[in-house]
Amino acid sequence: MKWAQNKGCAWYDLWGVPDESLETLERDFTSRQDGLWGVYRFKRGFGGKLVRSIGAWDRVYIPSLYRIYRWMNTLLRK
């Protein structure tokens, strides 16, 4: 994080919190243990802000290697 800041990064997406409203997140973060609640507690300690987005996307630079990666991922999930 310090390296990124030194390189001029103004924000960093730590990605992923429970899919709940901000009110629910704040109300339940100390009592819930399931899913991503522990991740939310950890991230909350940084004092950031909740930002919603449409989701993660892969940026493919080498399509042939990406196809191999997707194929291997499919095999490992079986």
Secondary structure, DSSP 8 states (H G I E B T S, - for coil): -HHHHHTT----------SS-HHHHHHHTTT--STTHHHHHHHHTTT------S------S-HHHHHHHHHHHHHHH-
